Amino acid sequence: MEILFVAISYLLGSIPFGYLISRFYGKNILEIGWKKTSGSNVFKNVGKTQGILTGVLDFAKGWLAVFLAQQFNLSPFSQAFCGTAAVVGH
């Protein structure tokens, strides 16, 4: 069961919110600024609200991975591993 949660956490971390948000506003963040999907790049090149939203959603990916692991009573080691998997997926 732990391996499934780690895989889900990795996939959760791989959602490119910066790219998705910038595309919604008609820009490809991978072609402007420093060509990364980071919240700071979105903030600078797309908009302040969009950049803050990107940062919050990126943070929420890691938080959600650990929260779900806690809700399913996984061991503390597995919870930490789920958080790490989300960061690595990011």
CYANA upper distance limits for C-alpha pairs under 8 A (distance plus 0.5 A):
  1 MET  CA      5 PHE  CA      7.04
  2 GLU  CA      6 VAL  CA      6.70
  2 GLU  CA     74 LEU  CA      7.61
  2 GLU  CA     78 SER  CA      6.97
  3 ILE  CA      7 ALA  CA      6.65
  4 LEU  CA      8 ILE  CA      6.66
  5 PHE  CA      9 SER  CA      6.48
  5 PHE  CA     69 ALA  CA      7.47
  5 PHE  CA     82 CYS  CA      7.17
  6 VAL  CA     10 TYR  CA      6.66
  6 VAL  CA     78 SER  CA      8.35
  6 VAL  CA     81 PHE  CA      7.31
  6 VAL  CA     82 CYS  CA      5.33
  6 VAL  CA     85 ALA  CA      6.60
  7 ALA  CA     11 LEU  CA      6.77
  7 ALA  CA     85 ALA  CA      8.03
  8 ILE  CA     12 LEU  CA      6.50
  8 ILE  CA     65 ALA  CA      8.44
  9 SER  CA     13 GLY  CA      6.61
  9 SER  CA     62 GLY  CA      8.33
  9 SER  CA     65 ALA  CA      5.69
  9 SER  CA     82 CYS  CA      6.05
  9 SER  CA     83 GLY  CA      7.55
  9 SER  CA     85 ALA  CA      6.25
  9 SER  CA     86 ALA  CA      5.39
  9 SER  CA     89 GLY  CA      8.30
 10 TYR  CA     14 SER  CA      6.84
 10 TYR  CA     82 CYS  CA      8.02
 10 TYR  CA     85 ALA  CA      5.21
 10 TYR  CA     86 ALA  CA      5.06
 10 TYR  CA     87 VAL  CA      8.03
 10 TYR  CA     88 VAL  CA      7.33
 10 TYR  CA     89 GLY  CA      5.16
 10 TYR  CA     90 HIS  CA      8.24
 11 LEU  CA     15 ILE  CA      7.47
 11 LEU  CA     86 ALA  CA      7.75
 11 LEU  CA     89 GLY  CA      6.85
 12 LEU  CA     61 LYS  CA      6.71
 12 LEU  CA     65 ALA  CA      7.97
 12 LEU  CA     86 ALA  CA      6.82
 12 LEU  CA     89 GLY  CA      7.88
 13 GLY  CA     58 ASP  CA      8.30
 13 GLY  CA     61 LYS  CA      6.21
 13 GLY  CA     62 GLY  CA      7.35
 13 GLY  CA     85 ALA  CA      7.84
 13 GLY  CA     86 ALA  CA      4.63
 13 GLY  CA     87 VAL  CA      6.58
 13 GLY  CA     88 VAL  CA      7.73
 13 GLY  CA     89 GLY  CA      5.04
 13 GLY  CA     90 HIS  CA      5.10
 14 SER  CA     86 ALA  CA      7.83
 14 SER  CA     89 GLY  CA      5.07
 14 SER  CA     90 HIS  CA      5.27
 15 ILE  CA     90 HIS  CA      7.73
 16 PRO  CA     20 LEU  CA      6.76
 16 PRO  CA     37 THR  CA      7.29
 16 PRO  CA     90 HIS  CA      8.07
 17 PHE  CA     21 ILE  CA      6.40
 17 PHE  CA     37 THR  CA      7.93
 17 PHE  CA     54 THR  CA      6.31
 17 PHE  CA     57 LEU  CA      7.36
 17 PHE  CA     58 ASP  CA      7.43
 18 GLY  CA     22 SER  CA      6.55
 18 GLY  CA     29 ILE  CA      7.77
 18 GLY  CA     37 THR  CA      5.09
 18 GLY  CA     38 SER  CA      6.51
 18 GLY  CA     39 GLY  CA      6.80
 18 GLY  CA     42 VAL  CA      6.86
 18 GLY  CA     51 GLY  CA      8.15
 18 GLY  CA     54 THR  CA      5.87
 19 TYR  CA     23 ARG  CA      6.55
 19 TYR  CA     28 ASN  CA      7.26
 19 TYR  CA     29 ILE  CA      6.36
 19 TYR  CA     30 LEU  CA      7.77
 19 TYR  CA     37 THR  CA      6.06
 20 LEU  CA     24 PHE  CA      6.75
 21 ILE  CA     25 TYR  CA      7.14
 21 ILE  CA     50 GLN  CA      7.29
 21 ILE  CA     54 THR  CA      7.80
 22 SER  CA     26 GLY  CA      6.93
 22 SER  CA     27 LYS  CA      5.70
 22 SER  CA     28 ASN  CA      6.52
 22 SER  CA     29 ILE  CA      6.46
 22 SER  CA     42 VAL  CA      7.40
 22 SER  CA     46 VAL  CA      6.95
 22 SER  CA     50 GLN  CA      8.13
 23 ARG  CA     27 LYS  CA      5.51
 23 ARG  CA     28 ASN  CA      6.08
 23 ARG  CA     29 ILE  CA      8.06
 25 TYR  CA     46 VAL  CA      8.11
 27 LYS  CA     46 VAL  CA      7.85
 28 ASN  CA     32 ILE  CA      7.42
 29 ILE  CA     33 GLY  CA      7.77
 29 ILE  CA     35 LYS  CA      6.56
 29 ILE  CA     36 LYS  CA      7.12
 29 ILE  CA     37 THR  CA      6.69
 29 ILE  CA     41 ASN  CA      8.03
 29 ILE  CA     42 VAL  CA      7.31
 29 ILE  CA     45 ASN  CA      8.25
 29 ILE  CA     46 VAL  CA      8.47
 30 LEU  CA     34 TRP  CA      8.36
 30 LEU  CA     35 LYS  CA      4.73
 30 LEU  CA     36 LYS  CA      6.09
 30 LEU  CA     37 THR  CA      7.15
 31 GLU  CA     35 LYS  CA      5.87
 32 ILE  CA     45 ASN  CA      7.65
 33 GLY  CA     41 ASN  CA      6.78
 33 GLY  CA     44 LYS  CA      8.33
 33 GLY  CA     45 ASN  CA      6.92
 34 TRP  CA     41 ASN  CA      7.31
 35 LYS  CA     41 ASN  CA      8.23
 36 LYS  CA     41 ASN  CA      7.11
 37 THR  CA     41 ASN  CA      7.12
 37 THR  CA     42 VAL  CA      7.41
 38 SER  CA     42 VAL  CA      6.87
 38 SER  CA     54 THR  CA      7.87
 38 SER  CA     55 GLY  CA      7.84
 39 GLY  CA     43 PHE  CA      6.38
 39 GLY  CA     50 GLN  CA      8.47
 39 GLY  CA     51 GLY  CA      5.18
 39 GLY  CA     52 ILE  CA      6.95
 39 GLY  CA     53 LEU  CA      8.18
 39 GLY  CA     54 THR  CA      5.47
 39 GLY  CA     55 GLY  CA      5.19
 40 SER  CA     44 LYS  CA      6.65
 40 SER  CA     51 GLY  CA      6.57
 40 SER  CA     55 GLY  CA      8.18
 41 ASN  CA     45 ASN  CA      6.49
 41 ASN  CA     46 VAL  CA      8.37
 41 ASN  CA     51 GLY  CA      7.75
 42 VAL  CA     46 VAL  CA      5.57
 42 VAL  CA     47 GLY  CA      6.94
 42 VAL  CA     48 LYS  CA      8.21
 42 VAL  CA     50 GLN  CA      7.01
 42 VAL  CA     51 GLY  CA      5.14
 42 VAL  CA     54 THR  CA      7.89
 43 PHE  CA     47 GLY  CA      5.42
 43 PHE  CA     48 LYS  CA      5.14
 43 PHE  CA     49 THR  CA      7.67
 43 PHE  CA     50 GLN  CA      6.74
 43 PHE  CA     51 GLY  CA      4.15
 43 PHE  CA     52 ILE  CA      7.17
 44 LYS  CA     48 LYS  CA      7.50
 44 LYS  CA     51 GLY  CA      7.90
 46 VAL  CA     50 GLN  CA      7.23
 46 VAL  CA     51 GLY  CA      7.76
 47 GLY  CA     51 GLY  CA      6.52
 48 LYS  CA     52 ILE  CA      6.68
 49 THR  CA     53 LEU  CA      6.59
 50 GLN  CA     54 THR  CA      6.59
 51 GLY  CA     55 GLY  CA      6.75
 52 ILE  CA     56 VAL  CA      6.66
 53 LEU  CA     57 LEU  CA      6.56
 54 THR  CA     58 ASP  CA      6.53
 55 GLY  CA     59 PHE  CA      6.67
 56 VAL  CA     60 ALA  CA      6.55
 57 LEU  CA     61 LYS  CA      6.81
 58 ASP  CA     62 GLY  CA      7.72
 59 PHE  CA     63 TRP  CA      6.93
 60 ALA  CA     64 LEU  CA      6.27
 61 LYS  CA     65 ALA  CA      6.78
 61 LYS  CA     86 ALA  CA      7.25
 62 GLY  CA     66 VAL  CA      7.03
 62 GLY  CA     83 GLY  CA      5.93
 62 GLY  CA     84 THR  CA      8.45
 62 GLY  CA     86 ALA  CA      5.94
 62 GLY  CA     87 VAL  CA      7.05
 63 TRP  CA     67 PHE  CA      6.51
 63 TRP  CA     83 GLY  CA      7.78
 64 LEU  CA     68 LEU  CA      6.48
 65 ALA  CA     69 ALA  CA      6.89
 65 ALA  CA     79 GLN  CA      8.40
 65 ALA  CA     82 CYS  CA      6.34
 65 ALA  CA     83 GLY  CA      6.24
 65 ALA  CA     86 ALA  CA      7.17
 66 VAL  CA     70 GLN  CA      6.69
 66 VAL  CA     79 GLN  CA      5.83
 66 VAL  CA     80 ALA  CA      7.46
 66 VAL  CA     82 CYS  CA      6.47
 66 VAL  CA     83 GLY  CA      5.88
 67 PHE  CA     71 GLN  CA      6.69
 68 LEU  CA     72 PHE  CA      6.82
 69 ALA  CA     73 ASN  CA      6.87
 69 ALA  CA     74 LEU  CA      5.98
 69 ALA  CA     78 SER  CA      7.86
 69 ALA  CA     79 GLN  CA      5.85
 69 ALA  CA     82 CYS  CA      7.62
 70 GLN  CA     74 LEU  CA      6.40
 70 GLN  CA     75 SER  CA      8.45
 70 GLN  CA     79 GLN  CA      7.04
 74 LEU  CA     78 SER  CA      6.42
 74 LEU  CA     79 GLN  CA      6.81
 75 SER  CA     79 GLN  CA      6.73
 76 PRO  CA     80 ALA  CA      6.69
 77 PHE  CA     81 PHE  CA      6.63
 78 SER  CA     82 CYS  CA      6.57
 79 GLN  CA     83 GLY  CA      6.90
 80 ALA  CA     84 THR  CA      6.67
 81 PHE  CA     85 ALA  CA      6.51
 82 CYS  CA     86 ALA  CA      6.79
 83 GLY  CA     87 VAL  CA      6.92
 84 THR  CA     88 VAL  CA      6.63
 85 ALA  CA     89 GLY  CA      6.46
 86 ALA  CA     90 HIS  CA      6.68
